[in-house]
């Protein structure tokens, strides 16, 4: 049971590291001026802390319907 918890926590950390690297690459390597990411309500602040300029709650709004357009939209839906 302890090993299973360790593996699950390690996968979560790896997933968040991947998102953070992806957002930073988009901004600093590919020159994205503003980045939006979609997620559920509970992960919006996490996305902002990882580097998203705008975190969109996909349960309440569709990023395609927003008047503002973005260089990158990363859909951070995932289940572990």
C-alpha positions in Angstrom: 0.0 0.0 0.0 2.8 2.4 0.8 4.5 1.7 -2.5 1.2 2.3 -4.4 0.8 5.7 -2.7 4.4 6.6 -3.4 4.0 5.7 -7.1 0.7 7.6 -7.4 2.2 10.7 -5.7 5.3 10.5 -8.0 3.1 10.4 -11.1 1.2 13.5 -9.9 4.4 15.3 -9.3 5.7 14.3 -12.8 2.5 15.4 -14.4 2.7 18.8 -12.7 6.3 19.2 -13.7 5.4 18.3 -17.3 2.7 21.0 -17.3 5.0 23.6 -15.8 7.8 22.8 -18.4 5.3 22.9 -21.2 4.0 26.3 -20.2 7.5 27.8 -19.7 8.6 26.4 -23.1 5.6 28.0 -24.8 6.4 31.4 -23.3 10.2 31.5 -23.4 11.2 29.3 -26.3 8.2 29.6 -28.7 7.4 33.2 -27.7 3.8 32.8 -26.7 2.5 36.1 -25.4 -0.3 34.8 -23.2 -1.2 31.3 -22.3 -4.6 29.9 -21.2 -5.1 26.4 -19.8 -8.3 24.6 -19.1 -9.1 22.4 -16.1 -11.8 21.7 -13.6 -12.6 24.2 -10.8 -10.3 22.6 -8.2 -7.1 22.9 -10.3 -7.5 26.5 -11.6 -5.1 28.0 -9.0 -2.6 25.3 -9.6 -2.5 26.1 -13.3 -1.9 29.7 -12.5 0.9 28.8 -10.2 2.5 26.7 -12.9 2.6 29.6 -15.3 -0.8 29.9 -17.1 -1.9 33.5 -17.6 -5.5 32.5 -17.6 -7.0 29.3 -16.1 -10.4 28.4 -17.7 -12.9 26.2 -15.9 -14.0 23.9 -18.7 -17.1 22.9 -16.6 -18.4 26.5 -16.9 -17.1 28.0 -20.1 -15.6 27.0 -23.4 -12.3 28.7 -24.3 -13.3 28.7 -28.0 -16.2 31.0 -27.1 -14.0 33.6 -25.3 -13.5 36.9 -27.2 -9.8 36.8 -26.4 -7.6 34.6 -28.6 -4.5 32.8 -27.4 -1.2 31.5 -28.7 -1.4 28.3 -26.7 -4.3 26.6 -24.9 -3.3 23.5 -23.0 -6.0 21.2 -21.9 -4.9 19.8 -18.6 -7.6 17.2 -18.2 -6.2 14.0 -16.7 -7.0 11.3 -14.2 -4.7 9.3 -12.1 
